[in-house]
Amino acid sequence: MEQEIKRSRHDKYAPWWAAALIILCGTGLATIWIDLGAFWKSYALDMAGPAWSYILFRGLFTAKTDNAWTRFFTPTRTLVIFLFVCAGIETAQYFELYDATYDPWDFLAYISFLVPIFVIDLFL
């Protein structure tokens, strides 16, 4: 019975997650199409990218399924993995492992949407 309640709740909010995924993807991709200034070019994708990836990896945008993927990517595990990946990206930039600019403000950009998405997921 509890599993059916979880499935029903998940499916009820899936269209909203799908809309958020589309908006975040569109915003992130728009950073290469539209020039709205330094903040837009520097931080918009850093804010939207991890958040849309979280929704995608968690499968929040679609009907509830129970498989190895969804059991592995729990809300907390997904957040921790994404935080490590984001920190790894910035660390690679700091050590100039690839052609990019290190910016410590990127850490704030990464978590600015990712953590609220995680909190909403946790409570829903």
C-alpha positions, 0 to 999 in steps of 0.5 A, a space after each residue: 500500500 505504501 509503495 502505491 502511495 509513493 508511486 501515485 505521489 511521484 506520478 502526480 508531480 512528474 509533469 512539473 518535474 518535466 517542465 522544470 527539466 525543459 526550462 532548465 535545459 532551455 536556459 542552459 542551452 540559451 547561454 550559447 545562443 543569447 548574450 545577456 551579459 557576464 553573469 549569464 555567460 559565466 553562471 547560468 549554465 553552472 546553475 541550470 546544468 547540475 539541477 537538470 541533471 539531477 532531475 534527469 538522473 533521478 527520473 523525476 520527470 517520468 512515471 515511477 519505476 523501480 529498477 537498479 538505476 532508480 534504487 542506486 540514485 537516491 536523492 542523497 546519493 545523487 546530490 553527493 555524487 553531483 557535488 563531487 563531480 562539480 568540485 572535480 570540474 572546478 579542481 580540474 580547472 584550478 590545476 589547468 587540466 583543460 582549457 577553462 577558467 577557474 572561478 570559486 563563485 562557480 561552487 555557489 552557482 552549482 549549489 544554488 539550484 541543485 540543493 533546492 531541487 534536492 530539498 524539494 525532491 526529498 519532501 515530495 
